[in-house]
Amino acid sequence: MYEKYSAISRAVHENRGTQASCYIRTTRGGERKERESFREGRGLILFLRFGYLTERPAGGTTMGAGGRMSVPTTKNEQKNPLQRVPYSKPPFTLSEIKKAIPPHCFNRSLFRSFSYVVYDLCLVSIFYYIATTYFHHLPQHFRYLAWPVYWTLQGCVLTGVWVIAHECGHHAFSDYQWVDDTVGLILHSSLLVPYFSWKYSHRRHHSNTGSLERDEVFVPKPKSKIPWFSKYLNNPVGRVLTLVVTLTLGWPLYLAFNVSGRPYDRFACHYNPHGPIYNDRERLQIYISDAGIIAATYLLFRVALAKGLAWLICIYGVPLLIVNGFLVLITYLQHTHPALPHYDSSEWDWLRGALATMDRDYGVLNKVFHNITDTHVAHHLFSTMPHYHAMEATKAIKPILGEYYQLDSTPFYKAMWREARECLYVEPDADEGTPNKGVFWYKNKY
C-alpha cells in the first residue's frame, strides 16, 4: 500500500524551459523505487494524496544553480541516516551535476586562499604567545587547566592548516601548480607530513574511492580476511583500545607501514621513493618530501636542545597528536558508515564510488576545519574546487543527487563509537537473496 503522503517533486527552470530532474518517490511494500523523468514548463509541486494528484504553485522553493529549483527539506522528511545509499547506477551524470553548480564555485583565488593561511597562522601564533608568555605565571592548579585548553585549540587550528595543505595537493589552492606545491610542502612538512608522497597516494584514493581492490585508505576487509583476534575486541573495552590506538598511532602507521591501506605485492611505505605506491615519474618528488621531513625534524631537534624536550612536547607534540587524531577520525567517518556500500571490480565505477562517501557535522569545527567535514561528497566529485565554495556547491547538487547524497548529523563522538561497533567487516547480501554479489556492506556479526 502506498504511503499516506508520497511526495512527487518536479523542479523546472521557470521561463526558460530548461530540462530539470524530477524524482518520483513512492513506497510500496517497504521498497523504495525511484524514476527520473524530464519535463519543460513552469515549476509545480505535485502531491499524491490517497491516490489523487493535487498541485500548488512552486512558491517557497529556492532557485538552485543551473536553473533548478530545490524544495526545502523539513525535519519530518529527513530520512534515517542509517538507511542504505542506493547502489544502482545513478540516473544522472557527472556533467549534469557540474551544470547544477554556479561556475564561480570552480574559480580559485590566490589572494583568498592565502587569507585563510594567514588567518590560521595568526591564531597559531596567538595561542603560542599566550602559552609561552603567561602560563608559567599561573598558579600550579590553573596550569593543569590552561594546557589542555591550549592543546585543544592549537590542535584544532593546526588541523585547519593541514586541510589547506590538503587543498594544495588537489590543486585547489590557486591556478599555479608551483604555488600550490610550495605552500603545501611547507605546511605539511611543518606537521611532519610527506607532502608529495601523500599527494600521490591520496590522488589514487580519489580515483578509486569505494573499490575494495584499489582504494588507498580505510579499505575494509571481508569477514574471511579479518584477524582472528578481532572478535575478542568486539566489546566496549576492546573498542576503546582500538579507537585509542587508531587515533594516536593510525596516521604514522599508515605513512610508515601502509596500515589500513590497499594491499600491495611488496612492502609499501610513503617515505620510500621506490616503493610500489609510486611510479617512475613521481620518485624525485618523494625524495623532496623526505627532505622536507628531515628538515622539519632537524629543526625540532634544535628546538628541543634549546628549550628542552618537555617544552617541545607541550608546545608542539600534543597539538600535533590532536591533528593526527582528527585527521584519522575525519577520514574514518567520511568513508565508514553502515549506509555506505563498497564495490568489487565487478560492480565498481568511479561515480558510484565517489558517491559512497558521507558528509558529517562537527558543529563549530566545520568552519575551523574549512568545511572538509560537511562538504566531502562535493569534494570527491570535484576535488579541485576550493573549500570556500564547497558549501554553496553542496547546496546546489543536493536536489540532483537526491538519495545518493548522504549527510549524517550524529555528533562525531557518538558516530565514532557507533561505527566502531557496527562496521567491523564487509560482506555482500547474497545470503539474503540479493543478486548484487559485488556490492559489500558493513556488518558486525561473527
matplotlib code that plots the C-alpha trace (Angstrom):
import matplotlib.pyplot as plt

x = [0.0, 1.2, 2.3, -0.3, 1.7, 4.0, 5.7, 6.4, 8.6, 9.2, 11.8, 11.8, 13.6, 10.9, 10.5, 13.4, 12.0, 15.2, 15.3, 15.3, 15.3, 12.2, 12.4, 9.3, 9.4, 6.8, 6.9, 5.2, 5.8, 8.7, 10.6, 11.7, 11.6, 12.9, 12.3, 13.7, 11.8, 12.2, 9.8, 9.7, 7.5, 6.7, 7.7, 5.0, 4.9, 2.6, 1.5, -0.1, -2.7, -4.8, -4.3, -5.2, -2.8, -3.1, -0.8, 0.2, 2.5, 6.2, 6.4, 8.5, 11.0, 14.5, 16.2, 19.3, 22.2, 21.8, 18.2, 17.0, 14.5, 15.1, 12.4, 13.4, 13.5, 11.5, 12.5, 9.7, 11.0, 14.6, 15.5, 17.1, 20.9, 21.4, 19.2, 21.4, 22.6, 21.3, 23.9, 22.4, 23.8, 22.7, 20.1, 22.5, 25.9, 28.9, 28.4, 24.8, 25.9, 28.5, 26.0, 24.0, 26.9, 27.4, 30.5, 32.2, 32.5, 35.3, 37.3, 40.4, 41.5, 45.2, 44.5, 41.5, 43.3, 46.3, 44.0, 43.0, 46.7, 47.4, 44.3, 45.1, 48.8, 47.8, 45.7, 48.5, 50.9, 48.5, 47.9, 51.7, 52.4, 49.8, 51.1, 54.8, 54.3, 51.6, 51.2, 54.3, 52.9, 49.7, 49.3, 50.1, 46.5, 45.5, 48.2, 46.6, 43.5, 45.3, 47.5, 44.6, 42.8, 45.8, 46.4, 42.8, 42.6, 46.0, 45.3, 42.0, 43.5, 46.5, 44.1, 42.7, 46.3, 46.6, 43.4, 44.8, 47.8, 45.4, 43.8, 47.3, 47.7, 44.4, 45.5, 42.5, 44.6, 45.5, 45.8, 49.5, 50.7, 54.1, 52.4, 50.2, 53.1, 55.4, 52.7, 51.6, 55.2, 56.0, 52.7, 52.7, 56.4, 55.8, 53.3, 55.6, 53.6, 55.4, 53.6, 54.2, 54.1, 50.7, 49.6, 50.0, 48.6, 45.6, 45.1, 44.7, 42.3, 40.1, 40.4, 39.4, 37.1, 34.8, 36.8, 37.8, 40.8, 42.2, 41.2, 44.1, 42.8, 40.4, 39.9, 37.5, 38.2, 35.8, 35.0, 37.3, 40.3, 39.9, 42.4, 41.5, 41.7, 39.1, 36.2, 37.8, 37.9, 34.1, 33.2, 33.3, 36.8, 38.1, 36.5, 38.1, 41.5, 41.1, 40.0, 42.8, 45.4, 43.8, 43.5, 47.0, 49.1, 46.9, 48.4, 52.1, 51.4, 49.7, 52.5, 55.3, 53.7, 50.5, 48.3, 44.6, 45.8, 45.3, 47.4, 50.5, 52.6, 55.6, 56.3, 54.7, 55.8, 55.2, 58.8, 60.2, 60.6, 61.0, 58.0, 55.0, 52.8, 54.7, 55.7, 59.0, 57.7, 56.9, 60.0, 62.0, 59.2, 59.1, 62.8, 61.7, 59.0, 61.6, 63.9, 61.1, 60.5, 64.2, 64.5, 61.5, 62.8, 66.2, 64.6, 62.5, 65.7, 67.4, 64.4, 64.5, 68.1, 67.5, 64.2, 64.0, 62.0, 59.2, 58.7, 58.6, 56.1, 53.8, 54.0, 54.2, 53.9, 50.5, 48.8, 50.3, 48.9, 45.5, 45.9, 46.8, 43.8, 41.4, 42.8, 42.2, 38.8, 37.6, 38.7, 37.4, 33.9, 33.7, 34.2, 33.0, 29.2, 26.6, 24.8, 27.8, 28.5, 31.8, 32.3, 34.5, 35.7, 32.5, 30.4, 32.7, 32.6, 34.0, 30.8, 29.2, 32.5, 32.7, 29.1, 29.8, 31.1, 29.4, 29.1, 29.4, 28.5, 31.2, 29.4, 31.6, 34.6, 33.2, 34.5, 37.7, 38.4, 37.4, 34.3, 36.2, 33.8, 30.4, 31.2, 33.1, 30.6, 31.1, 34.9, 35.0, 33.1, 35.1, 38.4, 39.9, 37.1, 38.4, 36.9, 35.4, 32.9, 32.2, 29.1, 27.4, 28.2, 26.9, 23.6, 23.4, 23.9, 21.6, 18.4, 20.2, 21.8, 18.6, 19.0, 22.5, 23.6, 24.4, 24.6, 24.7, 24.4, 25.1, 27.7, 31.1, 32.0, 28.8, 29.2, 32.8, 31.6, 28.7, 30.8, 33.5, 30.7, 28.7, 31.4, 33.8, 33.9, 32.1, 30.1, 27.6, 23.9, 23.9, 22.7, 19.6, 18.6, 20.2, 21.7, 24.4, 27.3, 29.8, 28.2, 29.5, 28.0, 29.4, 28.4, 29.4, 28.1, 30.7]
y = [0.0, 3.5, 5.8, 8.4, 11.2, 10.1, 13.2, 13.9, 17.0, 18.4, 21.1, 23.1, 26.4, 29.0, 30.9, 29.2, 25.8, 24.1, 20.4, 19.6, 16.4, 15.0, 12.4, 10.4, 8.5, 6.0, 3.4, 0.1, -3.0, -1.2, -0.9, 2.5, 3.0, 5.9, 7.1, 10.1, 12.0, 15.3, 18.0, 21.5, 24.2, 26.1, 24.9, 22.9, 20.8, 17.8, 15.7, 12.3, 12.1, 8.9, 8.3, 11.8, 14.4, 17.9, 20.8, 24.1, 26.8, 26.3, 29.4, 28.9, 26.8, 28.1, 28.5, 26.3, 26.7, 25.9, 26.9, 24.1, 24.6, 22.8, 22.0, 22.6, 19.5, 19.6, 17.6, 15.1, 14.5, 13.8, 10.1, 7.8, 8.3, 4.6, 3.9, 2.4, 4.5, 3.5, 1.3, 1.1, 3.2, 6.9, 8.4, 11.4, 12.0, 13.9, 16.6, 17.1, 17.5, 20.1, 22.1, 22.5, 24.3, 28.0, 28.5, 30.8, 27.9, 26.4, 29.7, 29.6, 32.9, 33.1, 36.1, 34.4, 31.1, 32.9, 34.8, 31.5, 30.6, 33.9, 33.7, 30.2, 31.1, 34.2, 32.1, 29.6, 32.5, 34.0, 30.7, 30.1, 33.6, 33.2, 29.7, 30.7, 34.1, 33.7, 30.0, 29.9, 32.8, 30.9, 29.0, 25.3, 24.1, 26.6, 25.3, 21.9, 23.6, 26.0, 23.5, 21.2, 24.2, 25.3, 21.8, 21.6, 25.0, 24.7, 21.2, 22.2, 25.2, 23.2, 20.7, 23.6, 24.3, 20.6, 21.0, 23.9, 21.9, 19.1, 21.7, 22.4, 18.7, 18.8, 21.9, 23.7, 26.5, 28.6, 28.4, 27.9, 24.4, 25.6, 27.8, 25.0, 22.6, 25.1, 26.1, 22.5, 21.3, 23.9, 23.5, 19.7, 19.4, 21.6, 19.0, 16.1, 15.0, 13.9, 16.3, 14.7, 11.2, 11.8, 13.8, 10.9, 8.2, 10.5, 11.2, 7.4, 7.3, 9.8, 7.8, 4.6, 5.5, 2.7, 0.0, -3.0, -3.7, -0.3, 2.3, 3.6, 4.3, 2.7, -0.2, -2.6, -6.3, -9.1, -11.3, -14.1, -11.8, -10.1, -11.1, -13.9, -11.7, -9.2, -10.9, -10.5, -6.8, -6.6, -5.3, -1.9, -2.3, -3.6, -0.8, 1.8, 0.2, 0.1, 3.7, 4.9, 3.1, 4.2, 7.9, 8.2, 5.8, 5.4, 8.2, 7.4, 3.7, 4.4, 6.5, 4.2, 0.7, 1.4, 0.2, 0.3, 0.9, -1.2, -4.4, -4.4, -7.2, -5.9, -3.6, -0.2, 3.0, 6.6, 7.5, 5.0, 6.6, 3.2, 1.6, 0.2, 3.2, 5.4, 5.3, 6.4, 10.0, 10.6, 9.3, 12.5, 14.4, 11.7, 12.5, 16.1, 15.1, 13.2, 16.2, 18.3, 15.9, 15.7, 19.5, 19.8, 17.0, 18.7, 22.0, 20.3, 18.6, 22.0, 23.4, 20.5, 21.2, 24.8, 24.6, 21.1, 18.1, 18.7, 22.2, 20.9, 18.2, 20.7, 23.4, 21.2, 17.5, 17.3, 19.6, 17.5, 14.4, 16.1, 17.0, 13.4, 12.2, 14.5, 13.6, 9.9, 10.5, 12.7, 10.3, 7.3, 8.8, 10.0, 6.5, 4.2, 4.1, 1.3, 3.0, 3.2, 0.4, -0.8, -2.5, -5.2, -5.0, -6.5, -3.6, -0.6, 2.6, 6.0, 7.9, 5.3, 5.1, 8.9, 9.0, 6.3, 9.0, 10.6, 14.3, 14.8, 17.6, 18.7, 21.8, 24.8, 22.7, 22.6, 26.2, 25.6, 22.6, 24.7, 22.5, 19.4, 17.6, 18.6, 19.0, 15.8, 14.5, 17.6, 17.3, 13.8, 14.8, 18.0, 17.8, 20.9, 23.1, 25.4, 24.8, 28.3, 27.4, 23.9, 24.8, 26.6, 23.7, 21.2, 23.0, 23.2, 19.5, 18.1, 18.3, 16.4, 13.7, 13.1, 9.9, 9.5, 12.4, 11.3, 13.5, 12.1, 14.8, 12.5, 14.1, 12.9, 11.3, 9.3, 8.4, 7.3, 4.8, 3.6, 2.9, 1.2, -1.1, -1.6, -1.5, -4.4, -6.1, -6.1, -8.8, -8.8, -9.5, -12.6, -14.8, -12.6, -13.2, -10.1, -10.7, -7.9, -10.0, -7.3, -4.8, -5.1, -3.6, -3.2, -5.8, -6.8, -10.3, -13.1]
z = [0.0, -0.8, 1.9, 3.0, 1.5, -1.3, -2.5, -6.1, -6.8, -10.2, -10.5, -13.7, -14.5, -14.9, -18.1, -19.8, -20.4, -19.2, -18.6, -14.9, -13.0, -11.5, -8.8, -8.3, -5.0, -3.9, -1.2, -1.7, 0.4, 2.2, -1.0, -2.3, -6.0, -8.0, -11.5, -13.2, -15.8, -17.6, -18.4, -19.8, -18.4, -15.2, -11.8, -10.0, -6.9, -7.1, -4.2, -4.3, -1.6, -1.2, -4.9, -6.1, -7.6, -6.4, -7.2, -5.7, -7.1, -6.5, -4.3, -1.2, -3.1, -3.7, -7.0, -7.4, -9.7, -13.3, -13.2, -10.8, -8.0, -4.8, -2.2, 1.4, 3.5, 6.7, 9.8, 9.2, 5.7, 6.7, 6.2, 8.6, 8.4, 8.6, 5.5, 2.9, -0.1, -3.5, -5.1, -8.6, -11.5, -10.8, -13.1, -13.6, -14.9, -13.6, -16.2, -15.1, -11.5, -12.6, -14.5, -11.3, -9.6, -10.2, -12.4, -10.0, -7.5, -9.6, -9.5, -7.3, -5.8, -4.8, -2.5, -0.8, -0.4, 1.2, 3.5, 5.2, 5.6, 7.2, 9.4, 10.7, 11.3, 13.2, 15.5, 15.9, 16.8, 19.3, 21.1, 21.1, 22.5, 25.3, 26.3, 26.4, 27.9, 30.6, 31.5, 33.8, 35.8, 36.6, 39.9, 39.6, 39.6, 36.9, 34.6, 34.6, 33.1, 30.8, 29.0, 27.9, 26.6, 24.6, 23.2, 22.1, 20.5, 18.9, 17.6, 16.0, 14.3, 13.1, 11.6, 9.6, 8.4, 7.4, 5.4, 3.5, 2.6, 1.5, -0.8, -2.3, -3.0, -5.0, -7.0, -5.3, -3.7, -6.8, -10.6, -10.3, -9.6, -8.3, -5.8, -4.6, -4.2, -2.5, 0.1, 0.5, 1.0, 3.7, 5.6, 5.5, 6.3, 9.4, 10.5, 9.6, 6.6, 3.5, 1.1, -2.3, -1.0, 0.5, -2.5, -5.0, -2.8, -1.9, -5.6, -6.1, -3.2, -5.1, -8.3, -6.7, -3.8, -2.7, -4.5, -2.4, -4.6, -5.5, -2.8, -0.8, 2.7, 5.2, 2.9, 4.7, 4.9, 4.1, 7.0, 5.8, 6.0, 9.3, 12.0, 14.3, 17.4, 16.1, 17.7, 21.1, 20.6, 19.8, 23.2, 24.9, 26.3, 23.0, 21.1, 23.4, 23.0, 19.2, 18.9, 21.1, 19.0, 15.8, 16.7, 18.2, 16.0, 13.0, 10.9, 11.4, 10.9, 7.7, 6.4, 7.5, 7.0, 4.9, 7.7, 6.6, 3.1, 0.0, -0.2, -2.4, -3.6, -1.5, 1.4, 0.9, 2.7, 2.0, 2.7, 0.1, -3.3, -4.9, -3.2, -5.1, -4.3, -6.8, -10.4, -12.0, -12.7, -9.1, -7.4, -7.4, -5.6, -3.0, -2.3, -1.9, 0.6, 2.6, 2.5, 3.9, 6.7, 7.5, 7.6, 9.9, 12.2, 12.4, 13.3, 16.0, 17.3, 17.6, 19.4, 21.8, 22.6, 23.2, 25.1, 26.4, 25.3, 27.7, 26.3, 22.8, 23.7, 25.4, 22.7, 19.6, 20.3, 21.9, 19.4, 16.6, 18.2, 18.2, 14.5, 13.6, 15.7, 13.9, 10.5, 11.1, 12.6, 9.8, 7.1, 9.0, 9.4, 5.8, 4.5, 7.3, 7.8, 7.8, 4.9, 2.6, 0.1, -1.2, -4.5, -6.0, -9.6, -11.0, -9.7, -9.1, -11.2, -10.4, -9.9, -7.6, -5.7, -5.3, -4.0, -1.4, 1.0, 3.9, 4.9, 8.7, 11.0, 13.5, 14.7, 15.1, 14.0, 10.5, 10.0, 11.8, 9.5, 6.5, 5.8, 4.8, 7.2, 5.8, 2.1, 1.5, -1.1, -3.3, -2.7, -4.0, -7.1, -7.8, -5.8, -7.5, -6.1, -3.3, 0.1, 0.4, -2.4, -1.3, 0.9, -2.0, -4.3, -1.9, -1.6, -5.4, -6.0, -3.3, -5.5, -8.3, -6.1, -4.2, -2.1, -3.4, -1.2, 2.3, 5.5, 9.0, 11.6, 14.5, 16.8, 15.7, 19.1, 19.1, 15.4, 16.1, 18.8, 16.7, 13.6, 15.7, 16.9, 13.7, 10.9, 11.5, 8.1, 4.8, 3.0, 0.2, 0.9, -1.3, 1.6, 1.8, -1.8, -3.2, -6.7, -6.4, -5.1, -6.0, -3.5, 0.0, 3.2, 6.7, 9.2, 12.7, 13.4, 14.0]

ax = plt.figure().add_subplot(projection="3d")
ax.plot(x, y, z, "-o")
ax.set_aspect("equal")
plt.show()
